[in-house]
Amino acid sequence: ADPDRYLFVPNEGSHEAWEDMSAFATTVNDPAIRDRLLDAIDGRGAFSRFRRVLDDHESLRAAWYSYSAETRAGRARQWLYDAGFDALPPRL
């Protein structure tokens, strides 16, 4: 009933998420794992192949989830800022 109360969130697609996978893969020190991750994100099914490679490396998987959460939160904060809002930490 109050359109000024809500902010429309557009669907931006998966391109930025794919870029996150690519950027993360380039940070991996082990060349064999780095190459597997980069190969995994080539073509259709990239997201599931990427996750399957990470499933073989528990510590790397944890690092990916942390990296991914932070990059997504950063984009959300920037999007809110661009829309004229300040992103505040959650209340505990």
N, C-alpha and C positions, 0 to 999 in steps of 0.2 A: 504494500500500500504506500510505502514511502521510498520512492526510487533514489533519493539522495542518501539514504541510509546504507546502501549496498554499493559495492564496487565490482563491476563485471571483470571476471578473470578470463582472459582469452586463452584458447588452446594454442600453444606455440609449436606444437609438434615435437618430434624427437631429435631434431638436429642438434640442439644444445647438449642433450644427454649423450649423443654420439660423440660430440666434441669432448665432453668430459672423459669418456672412455679412452679416447685417443690421447688426450693430455696425460691422463693417469698412466697409461701404458708406457709412455715415453719416460716416465720417472722411475720405472722399474730397473734396478741395477743389473739383474741377471739377464744377459743378452738372450738366452734361450726362452725364458719366460716372456720377456718383452716382445720378442718376435712372435710367440704364440698368441699373445694378446692382440698385437697389431694385425696378425693374420685373421684372428677371430672376428674382428670388426669390419671385415671387408665383405660387403654384399648383404643380401637378405638373411635374416636370422642372426644378425650381429649381436643383439643383446643377449640372446640365449647362449650363443657360443662363447661370448665373453664371460658370462656367469659360469659356464662349465669349466673354463680354464681356471677361473678363480676358485672353483670348488676343489681343485687339486692343491691349493696353496692357502691354508687357513689364515696365516698371518697377513698374507697379501689381500685376502678377501676382507678381513677386518679393516685394513688400511683403505681399501676401495670404498667400503660403506661409509667410513668417516669422511673421506675425500668427497664422495658424491653428496652426502648430506650437507657438507659445508658449501659446496659450489651451488647447490640448489637453493639453500638458504640465502646465499649471497645474491643470487639472481632475484629472489623474492624481495629481499630488502631493497635492491635497486629499483625493482618494478614499483614497489610502494612509494619510494622516494620520488620517482619520476611522476607518480600520480598525485604527489603533494602530501604524502603521509610520512610520518616517522615510524619506523619499525622499532618496537620496544621489546625487551626480553619478556618472556612469559612470567606472569605472577606466580609465585610459589605458595 
